[in-house]
Amino acid sequence: MKAFFMKFIMITAVLWVVLSIFYDVSIPDVLITSVVLSVVGYVGDVFILPKIGNVWAAISDFVIAYLVIFFLGSYIYEQPLALGAASFITALLLMVGELFLHQYMHSNIFESRKSNPVEKVGYYQRTNLLTEFAEEIDTDSISNQTRKDTDKKIK
């Protein structure tokens, strides 16, 4: 829950600065947008972030933020504003903040991989590997034998 509240506070602060101060959007509209964007973004972070990594998750957060702000803003923001530019600037600032939030989530929220080889976790830490034993083949002697056999057949 700590990561969710950090995300909510960051989103609310960025939306307040960009939309409320520069574009004169009302505080209740900023809070509604912030709640919707926080819930959608947090669900995405929990399920998407561990699979695709920090940078791609931040890019997906940019797309989600832009779309949510643009479409939600077109319905609830009362005053006319350049919604495309406002959505773009806000989504860009949120993406930068999300990069830092994702690093925090990786280090404090998600479980780190176990480094104990006894636990058999990770690709290079496997303890159930087998070794193959075989005799070395002398390719020169096989090649010489093949030539001799070929020469006998030709004669």
C-alpha positions in Angstrom: 0.0 0.0 0.0 3.0 2.3 0.6 3.9 2.2 -3.1 0.2 3.0 -4.1 0.1 6.0 -1.8 3.5 7.2 -3.1 2.1 6.9 -6.7 -1.1 8.7 -5.7 0.7 11.6 -4.1 3.1 11.9 -7.1 0.3 11.8 -9.6 -1.8 14.3 -7.6 1.1 16.7 -7.3 2.0 16.6 -11.0 -1.7 16.9 -12.0 -2.2 19.8 -9.6 0.9 21.7 -10.9 0.2 21.1 -14.6 -3.5 21.1 -14.9 -4.7 23.2 -12.0 -2.0 25.9 -12.0 -1.3 26.2 -15.8 -4.6 25.1 -17.3 -7.0 26.2 -14.5 -8.7 22.8 -13.9 -10.6 22.5 -10.7 -9.2 20.6 -7.7 -12.0 18.0 -7.6 -11.4 17.2 -11.3 -7.7 16.8 -10.5 -8.5 14.5 -7.6 -10.9 12.4 -9.7 -8.3 12.1 -12.5 -5.6 11.3 -9.9 -7.6 8.5 -8.3 -8.5 6.9 -11.6 -4.9 7.2 -13.0 -3.4 5.9 -9.7 -5.6 2.8 -9.6 -5.1 1.9 -13.3 -1.4 2.7 -13.1 -0.8 0.7 -9.9 -2.6 -2.4 -11.3 -0.4 -2.1 -14.4 2.7 -1.7 -12.3 2.0 -4.8 -10.2 1.3 -7.0 -13.2 3.4 -5.5 -16.0 6.5 -4.1 -14.3 8.0 -7.4 -13.2 7.6 -8.9 -16.7 8.8 -6.1 -19.0 11.2 -4.0 -16.9 11.5 -0.4 -15.8 11.8 1.5 -19.1 9.0 -0.3 -20.9 6.8 0.0 -17.9 7.5 3.7 -17.8 6.6 4.0 -21.5 3.4 2.1 -21.0 2.7 4.4 -18.0 3.1 7.4 -20.4 0.6 5.9 -22.8 -1.9 5.1 -20.1 -1.5 8.5 -18.5 -1.9 10.3 -21.8 -5.0 8.3 -22.7 -6.7 8.5 -19.3 -6.1 12.3 -18.9 -7.2 13.0 -22.5 -10.4 10.9 -22.4 -11.4 11.6 -18.8 -10.6 15.2 -19.3 -12.7 15.5 -22.3 -15.7 14.4 -20.2 -15.2 16.1 -16.8 -13.1 19.2 -17.4 -15.5 22.1 -17.8 -13.4 24.9 -19.2 -11.9 24.8 -22.7 -8.2 23.9 -22.7 -5.6 22.4 -25.0 -6.2 18.9 -23.7 -3.7 17.2 -26.0 -0.8 19.4 -24.9 -1.9 19.3 -21.3 -2.1 15.5 -21.4 1.2 15.2 -23.1 3.1 17.4 -20.7 1.5 15.7 -17.7 2.1 12.2 -19.0 5.8 13.1 -19.7 6.3 14.4 -16.2 4.6 11.3 -14.8 6.8 9.0 -16.8 9.9 10.6 -15.3 8.5 10.2 -11.8 7.4 6.6 -12.6 11.0 5.7 -13.4 12.0 6.5 -9.9 8.9 4.8 -8.4 9.6 1.7 -10.4 13.1 1.5 -9.0 11.7 1.8 -5.5 9.2 -0.9 -6.2 11.9 -3.2 -7.5 14.1 -2.7 -4.5 11.4 -2.7 -1.7 8.2 -4.2 -2.9 8.9 -7.1 -5.2 10.7 -10.2 -3.9 14.3 -10.4 -5.0 15.6 -13.6 -6.5 17.2 -16.0 -4.1 21.0 -16.4 -4.5 21.3 -19.7 -2.6 22.2 -22.5 -5.1 20.5 -25.0 -2.8 17.2 -23.3 -3.5 17.7 -24.1 -7.3 16.5 -20.6 -8.3 17.8 -18.8 -11.4 19.3 -20.1 -14.6 23.0 -20.2 -13.6 22.4 -21.5 -10.1 21.0 -24.9 -11.1 22.5 -27.8 -9.1 20.9 -30.6 -11.0 23.2 -30.4 -14.1 24.8 -33.6 -15.5 28.1 -34.1 -17.1 28.6 -36.0 -20.3 31.5 -38.3 -20.7 32.7 -39.6 -24.1 35.9 -40.7 -25.9 37.6 -38.2 -28.1 37.5 -39.0 -31.8 40.7 -38.7 -33.8 39.4 -37.2 -37.0 42.8 -37.5 -38.7 42.9 -41.3 -38.4 39.2 -41.6 -39.6 40.1 -39.4 -42.5 43.1 -41.5 -43.4 41.2 -44.7 -43.0 38.4 -43.4 -45.3 41.0 -42.4 -48.0 42.6 -45.9 -47.8 39.2 -47.6 -48.2 38.3 -45.3 -51.1 41.6 -45.9 -52.8 41.1 -49.7 -52.5 37.6 -49.5 -54.1 38.9 -47.5 -57.0 41.7 -49.9 -57.8 
